[in-house]
Amino acid sequence: MLLFLLCASLILTMKKLFLLNVALIIGATLYAQVKIGQTVPDIKFDTILNTHEKKVETVAGLKGKIIWLEFWATWCSPCVEAMPHLQELQKQFEGRLQVITISTEKEKRVKQFITNRPSNLWFAVDTADKFSELFPYRTIPHAVLIDQAGKVIAITEPGNITHDIIADVLAGKPVNLPLKADDQTDDPIKTYFNADASVQRRFLVQPAIRGLGSSSHTYLRDSVFKNRRITMINLSLESIYRIAYKNLPSGRVIDLTPKENISQNKIMYCIDAIVPKGRENDLLPTLKRELASRFELKASIEKRLKQVYVLKIADTAKIEQLKQSTTVEETFGASHGSFSGKGIKLSKIADYLEGFGLVKLHVVDETGSNKKYDISFEVQPEKNGSLTEALNGLGLKLEPGEREIDMLVFR
């Protein structure tokens, strides 16, 4: 009897394992990457905002229309800049095209964006990021065009999808748009710029790596390479020089090179620079020196009189209420709509406002404060007055003015 019970239990366990494996296989199939020419599985939209039509929960519910999936974020400037283009095509092909933007941000933030910038597009919220399993990407905006039968016909940049392209799809004509093939390497630095702890000195220059986004890595939390290594992936020569010269914002460049050479300054490169331990202060000077020896572009920091915004203290009482930091080292993270820093000076806010393009002028810090704070705040860039409100909450303000500021001059 005991043997019978043991056998029955074993059979039941095996059945459960079999069913679990089947479920895993089905799940893996459902979320497998979809490529051009393949049909999109009937995946469900968990939340779609800004539609007054009968609720559409799945991709199959939209068959018969062209579907444009636009991966984006409210903090992504190129994404927001592309919105009018999407809205115009949605208007021109109403009823035959449906643009659905997909963001991994919280529903509350997407709703704020729609309130501040009314739109005729649908907005899907995908906090689980399940759609990226179907259409892997590293950079946004990222556009996927699906025909009336549910087949993927393009994975590309949104600007490549024009009125004529949509018209051709509706007419059943083939389209051939440039493929946005993002490299899905989990660790591009390890893959392309591997270096172990024994490496004391290095300077590598390589062409751009197709499919990777632009990035700069400073290794602040790396015990081996902290403060003595910098890796730049797919950055223009102009951007690389800006990092080498005080990490100036993009608007502080004056390009005096001949017109026929300006385009050369936009070519993308990858650079990996390492200096020996104990020589951390040599990192940027080494970068400058190596750039000067390899490229004809000559750079210098020069003063120029410019229209600016001046960051000042508006309310001393509010400043005194800010949390003074006990952190020895500065940590900082930001996007186009959020700021978070520990152990930072108020001048960091001026850098953020200019560097992330929240204002149209250069920003000069005249708070006169050298204290370090832990500060976090959010901004809705698309909403008028949001930045002023956020700064007021900190006891700060911006005033227009004219100042001599550092500019990076190319010759």
Secondary structure, 3 states (H helix, E strand, C coil): CHHHHHHHHHHHHHHHHHHHHHHHHHHHHHCCCCCCCCECCCCECCEEECCCCCCCCECHHHCCCEEEEEECCCCCHHHHHHHHHHHHHHHHCECCEEEEEEECCCHHHHHHHHHHCCCCCEEEECCCCCHHHHCCCCCCCEEEEECCCCEEEEEECHHHCCHHHHHHHHCCCCCCCCCCCCCCCCCHHHHHCCCCCCCCCEEEEEECCCCCCCEEECCCCCCCCCCCEEEEEEEEHHHHHHHHCCCCCHHHEEECCCHHHHHHHHCEEEEEEECCCCCHHHHHHHHHHHHHHHCCCCEEEEEEEEEEEEEEECCHHHHHHCEECCCCCCEEEEECCEEEEEEECCHHHHHHHHHCCCCCCEEEECCCCCCCEEEEEECCCCCCCHHHHHHHHHCEEEEEEEEEEEEEEEC
